[in-house]
Amino acid sequence: MDGLTEIKKDSKEIFKGRIVHLFVDQVELPNGETSTREVVKHPGAVAVIAVNKEGKLLLVRQYRYPLNGIIYEIPAGKLEPDENPDDSALRELEEETGYRCKKMEKIASFYSSPGFSDELLHVYFTDSLIEGKQHLDQDEFLEVCAVNLDEAVQMVKDHRIYDAKSVYAVQYMQLHLK
């Protein structure tokens, strides 16, 4: 054993929803003691840093129930069962913004909250947008807007852009697109 690894001894499914499954696991710690871990299983997600021909970042403005408020985010969504992340990114971009693209590049994958969830987020970049038609889910209500980099940086400071993937997008633009 490497002195860090925990071994699952028991697992109990607490909740199975449309998006997440919650488990309470009993684990053996590296020192031989036991502990409880609450684990959220998630199918994974994609997010797209989409820049229009004017060099502006596309954002979606939407109400987020867990936050009880409205924030701005880059277009994103969860993977469908057995869906390839590349295909999911193209689908989510068009569904949420109405834009398609000529080419898209995967730039990163990261765990959103590894302390309790296995959600792996795949982040893409495109600056080859083609106008199309928005296809929102039945329970999805959002507004699309485009902001320049200085505006996006200010929105992070003002906590209007407040989630990790979107803050990452602004930082990516600062590093790669100046």
Secondary structure, 3 states (H helix, E strand, C coil): CCCCCCEEEEEEEEEECCCCEEEEEEEECCCCCEEEEEEEECCCEEEEEEECCCCCEEEEEEEEHHHCEEEEECCEEECCCCCCHHHHHHHHHHHHHCEEECCCEEEEEEECCCCCECCEEEEEEECCEEECCCCCCCCCCCEEEEECHHHHHHHHHCCCECCHHHHHHHHHHHHHCC
